[in-house]
């Protein structure tokens, strides 16, 4: 086999997107919209990407038990199994004040009018600063959507509204004091 050839062994479990980052404590993250370990409901699937019944409505999220000294939060939804070679960021909200412990359903609408003061959405991989629902491509099997709240030791990331989600992740790696995640494994329509 040459270096340009690739073998395709039996599929192995894909490590979670935080497996390569320093281990940090967790805290309690709940939702009235989605359930950990269950597929995303139609409301949280993507109308923009043509998923039948998709509505691109960000889920309600509530959290507690994060470390004292938390100064702000980041909320995100990421699909590591997207067929891009780099996953797909569906939603990223930065600069959420430490006094905020929930986001209502629909907070990820364009314009961010339901976000707390000072918080803003970054453009995800669809190029728009809003929540884009799950859209597993036909034939791609099950995608694990990671809805994550990250607690930070700084009140601000120092980034502007045009930063990429990956750059935000790089920037907050050293500021992360805790992380809580709900994982919604969602099959493609043909799976």
C-alpha positions as CSV (number, residue, x, y, z in Angstrom):
1,X,0.0,0.0,0.0
2,X,1.4,3.4,-1.0
3,X,1.2,6.4,1.2
4,X,-1.5,7.8,-1.0
5,X,-3.7,4.8,-0.4
6,X,-5.9,4.6,2.6
7,X,-7.2,1.4,4.2
8,X,-10.7,1.3,5.6
9,X,-10.7,-0.9,8.7
10,X,-13.9,-1.6,10.5
11,X,-15.3,1.6,11.9
12,X,-14.0,2.5,15.3
13,X,-15.7,4.7,17.8
14,X,-14.9,8.4,17.1
15,X,-13.4,10.2,20.1
16,X,-15.5,13.1,21.3
17,X,-14.4,16.6,20.2
18,X,-13.0,17.4,23.7
19,X,-10.9,14.2,24.0
20,X,-7.7,16.0,23.0
21,X,-8.2,18.9,25.4
22,X,-7.2,19.0,29.1
23,X,-9.7,17.3,31.3
24,X,-11.9,19.7,33.3
25,X,-14.8,19.1,35.7
26,X,-18.4,18.9,34.5
27,X,-21.6,20.4,35.8
28,X,-25.3,19.9,35.3
29,X,-26.7,20.8,31.9
30,X,-30.4,20.1,31.2
31,X,-32.9,20.9,28.4
32,X,-36.6,20.9,27.9
33,X,-36.0,20.7,24.2
34,X,-33.5,17.8,23.7
35,X,-32.5,14.7,25.7
36,X,-29.0,13.5,26.2
37,X,-28.6,10.2,24.3
38,X,-31.6,10.8,22.1
39,X,-31.9,12.1,18.5
40,X,-32.5,15.8,17.9
41,X,-36.2,16.6,17.6
42,X,-37.5,18.1,14.3
43,X,-37.4,21.6,15.8
44,X,-33.6,21.3,16.2
45,X,-33.1,19.9,12.7
46,X,-32.2,22.2,9.8
47,X,-34.8,23.8,7.5
48,X,-32.0,25.8,5.9
49,X,-30.3,22.5,4.8
50,X,-33.6,21.0,3.6
51,X,-34.3,18.5,6.4
52,X,-38.1,17.6,6.2
53,X,-39.7,19.1,9.3
54,X,-36.5,20.9,10.3
55,X,-37.1,24.3,11.9
56,X,-33.6,25.6,13.0
57,X,-34.8,26.4,16.5
58,X,-32.0,26.4,19.1
59,X,-32.9,24.2,22.1
60,X,-33.6,25.5,25.6
61,X,-30.6,25.0,27.8
62,X,-30.2,25.4,31.6
63,X,-27.1,24.8,33.7
64,X,-26.0,24.9,37.3
65,X,-23.2,23.6,39.6
66,X,-20.4,25.2,37.6
67,X,-17.2,26.2,39.6
68,X,-17.2,29.4,41.7
69,X,-15.1,32.0,40.0
70,X,-16.7,31.3,36.6
71,X,-16.7,34.6,34.7
72,X,-18.5,33.8,31.5
73,X,-19.8,30.9,29.3
74,X,-19.7,29.8,25.7
75,X,-22.5,27.7,24.3
76,X,-22.0,25.6,21.1
77,X,-23.3,22.8,19.0
78,X,-20.8,20.7,17.0
79,X,-21.0,17.7,14.8
80,X,-17.6,15.8,14.6
81,X,-18.9,13.3,12.1
82,X,-19.9,15.8,9.4
83,X,-18.2,14.8,6.1
84,X,-15.9,17.8,6.0
85,X,-12.6,16.5,7.5
86,X,-13.1,19.1,10.3
87,X,-16.6,18.5,11.6
88,X,-19.3,21.2,11.5
89,X,-20.1,24.0,13.9
90,X,-23.8,24.5,14.0
91,X,-24.0,27.2,16.7
92,X,-21.6,29.2,18.8
93,X,-22.5,31.9,21.4
94,X,-19.7,33.8,23.1
95,X,-19.5,36.3,26.0
96,X,-22.5,34.9,28.0
97,X,-22.3,36.6,31.4
98,X,-21.6,34.5,34.5
99,X,-25.0,35.4,35.9
100,X,-26.8,33.7,33.1
101,X,-27.8,30.1,33.8
102,X,-30.1,29.4,30.8
103,X,-31.0,30.2,27.2
104,X,-34.6,30.0,26.0
105,X,-35.5,27.9,23.0
106,X,-35.0,30.1,19.9
107,X,-32.2,32.1,21.4
108,X,-30.1,31.2,18.4
109,X,-32.4,33.1,16.0
110,X,-30.7,35.6,13.6
111,X,-29.9,38.8,15.4
112,X,-29.6,37.2,18.8
113,X,-32.4,39.3,20.4
114,X,-33.1,36.5,23.0
115,X,-29.5,36.4,24.1
116,X,-28.3,38.1,27.4
117,X,-26.8,41.5,27.0
118,X,-23.2,41.3,25.8
119,X,-23.5,37.8,24.3
120,X,-23.2,37.3,20.6
121,X,-23.3,34.5,18.0
122,X,-20.3,33.7,15.8
123,X,-20.8,32.6,12.2
124,X,-20.8,28.9,12.3
125,X,-19.7,26.7,9.4
126,X,-22.8,27.6,7.3
127,X,-21.4,31.2,7.4
128,X,-24.3,32.7,9.3
129,X,-24.4,33.9,13.0
130,X,-27.4,31.8,14.1
131,X,-28.4,28.3,15.1
132,X,-28.4,25.9,12.2
133,X,-30.1,22.6,13.1
134,X,-28.7,19.1,12.5
135,X,-28.7,17.9,8.9
136,X,-27.0,14.5,8.7
137,X,-26.3,13.9,4.9
138,X,-28.0,10.8,3.4
139,X,-25.8,7.8,3.6
140,X,-23.6,9.2,6.4
141,X,-25.0,7.1,9.3
142,X,-25.4,8.5,12.8
143,X,-24.1,11.9,13.8
144,X,-23.4,12.9,17.4
145,X,-24.4,16.5,18.0
146,X,-22.5,17.9,21.0
147,X,-24.5,20.7,22.7
148,X,-21.9,22.2,25.1
149,X,-21.8,24.9,27.8
150,X,-18.2,25.8,28.6
151,X,-17.4,27.8,31.8
152,X,-14.6,30.2,31.5
153,X,-12.3,32.0,34.0
154,X,-12.4,35.2,32.0
155,X,-15.3,37.6,31.5
156,X,-14.5,38.0,27.8
157,X,-12.7,36.0,25.1
158,X,-11.3,39.1,23.5
159,X,-12.6,38.0,20.1
160,X,-14.9,39.9,17.8
161,X,-18.1,38.7,16.2
162,X,-16.3,37.6,13.0
163,X,-14.0,35.0,14.7
164,X,-14.3,31.4,13.6
165,X,-15.7,28.8,16.0
166,X,-12.3,26.9,15.8
167,X,-10.4,30.1,16.7
168,X,-12.7,30.6,19.6
169,X,-12.1,27.0,20.7
170,X,-8.3,27.6,20.5
171,X,-8.6,30.9,22.5
172,X,-10.7,29.5,25.3
173,X,-8.7,26.3,25.8
174,X,-6.6,27.9,28.5
175,X,-9.6,29.7,30.1
176,X,-11.9,26.6,30.4
177,X,-12.6,25.7,34.0
178,X,-15.5,23.3,33.4
179,X,-17.6,21.9,30.5
180,X,-21.0,20.2,30.4
181,X,-22.3,18.4,27.3
182,X,-25.5,16.8,26.0
183,X,-24.9,14.4,23.1
184,X,-27.8,13.8,20.7
185,X,-26.9,10.9,18.3
186,X,-29.1,11.6,15.2
187,X,-29.3,9.2,12.2
188,X,-29.4,10.4,8.7
189,X,-32.9,10.0,7.2
190,X,-31.8,6.8,5.3
191,X,-29.9,5.3,8.2
